[in-house]
Amino acid sequence: MAEHRLAAVPSPRVHQPANLNNDLFRLLIDTVRDYAIFVLDPEGFVLTWNAGAQAIKGYTHDEIVGQHFSKFYLPEAVQSGWPARELELAQKEGRFSDEGWRVKKDGSSFWASVIITALRDSEGKLSGFAKVTQDLTERRQWEERIQTLNKELRARVGQFDESQRLLELRTLELQRLSVQLLQIQDEERRRLARELHDELGQQLSGLKLALDTGDPYKDAAEIAGRALDTVRNLSYLLHPPLLDEAGLRPALHWYIDGLTKRSKIEISLNLIPAVFPRLSRDIEVTAFRVIQESLTNVYRHSGAQSAHVEIERQLDMVIVRIRDYGKGLDPQLTDVRASSRLGVGINGMRERIRQLGGEFRVLRAEPGTLVEARIPL
């Protein structure tokens, strides 16, 4: 096996003559077309010229050899002495590299990558310079295009951020106005309730007393009595006095008892814990309105014969649930939480809960519908 491996090793080649190596190197330089490769004398005059130099700069060998390499620079660069400065730096440091505008034979300019290397003989004496130039115009154009796009992107992002900031400000303003609107609505309900009860209710009471004095007015007295009951019901529905005076629990019992009688729907009420404490005024009003609106929807739309209301006070929140056993939601409502087809009342409840930092959901219960509100304490 060892003999086989030794036999596979190639034998050393005999060194080629120096002139042959020089010919190969010259062939390599002359064949390259992507780079301009040429030699300058110590003063900067062109001594050699390859095919790549002709392809990039446009000069033929006979046109450029013997010419000073400053022909490749813009007039302002020549006037500033920059070509000579490049040679000085290359001579001092041994090598100089730069990128900048250069000029072709036809007068057009291109973006060039330039490397100048000082050439010295065996004694260290400067013999000239090797200059390699590459046309990077297309790369520079792409870089400028990328920079332009990045600039436009930053501007668009800035505009988007500003639009988002304005949108957030408008959203905050709308939320503030929404809070004010609901507060105004609640105050207006209280005012109308007081006026119905204190003024119109008193007048109807006086009318009923006057009509109760004799049989000829019996029918009128009954009509006045029914009108008085209607006014009182409207007053209490707008804003039940019990809600302010005694709290959520008695107000709910009064409301549910009245709705059960009017609608013939069996509605049960469960409060957890059984000894239910008073809550803040805003939470009690919100919980009552959510239950009132939900049960109104049950009565008008569900076709249910029964419903259940539950309020649970936990350590850090109050959970309100209203469940009916009717026909349920429209199956075409693919997103119950986001749909605007659920009506103004549902959106009003959602807005009330949002203002208190809570969560509002309308869910299919199969059968029926479940409305759930979670209100942080």
C-alpha angles and dihedrals in degrees: 000000000000091000090050093053092048091051090053094059110100116243118247114267122237111252113260119235114270093241090056091052090049090051091052092048092049090048090053093051094045093048098051110100102172093067132047104227119180143139129243127200118238090273094051102259117143114254103169135023129193132200091259091057091052091047094050102036101027099230121124121226094259093046098054109028108104093022122115114256091232085085086081094061134083115260093249091053091051091049091052091053094241098144091056090045090056091055092048091053092046091050092048099043099028092238138042129191130184145153123222149116118306131181130239127211092264091055096253118130130228136186108253138192107213131193120182119189124190114234117212132180126233091279093052095253115146110253099174142285136288111218124196119187129184126190107234097167094117092048091049091050090053091047091050090047090051091048090050091049091047090050091049090046092052089049091050091047089050090050090047092050090049091048090048091050091050090046090052090049091049090047091052090048091050090048090051091049090046090054090049091048093053091046090051090048092052092048090048090051089053092048094048091045091053093047093048092047101037102035113020092030092053092048092051090047090054090047092051092050090051092049093047090068096086145018095244088069097045095110092044090050091053091050091049090049092052090047090051092051090049092050091049092048091049090049093051093044091052091053121342111221089217090067091064097032105041106009140242101314100059091039090055093046090052093047096045093046090052094046092048090055094046099042101032087225115139105235121183125197125205124181122192117234098031091225093059115197128221115266131203116292094248093051093046092050092046094048091048093049092048091052092043094050093044095050090046088056090048090053095045104037116013103065087215123157094204141026137182130216122196130180118188123187111204129180096274105013149027118235119203119193128182115184126181130182099217134113094302132213127331107273089221090069097097095175110037095180096052101034118116091197091082090081141245093288093059092047090048091054091047090051092050092052092045091054089058091049093252139127128251125195137177111200138181107247101187101251107030133344136295121209113194129183124183114196120186117226 
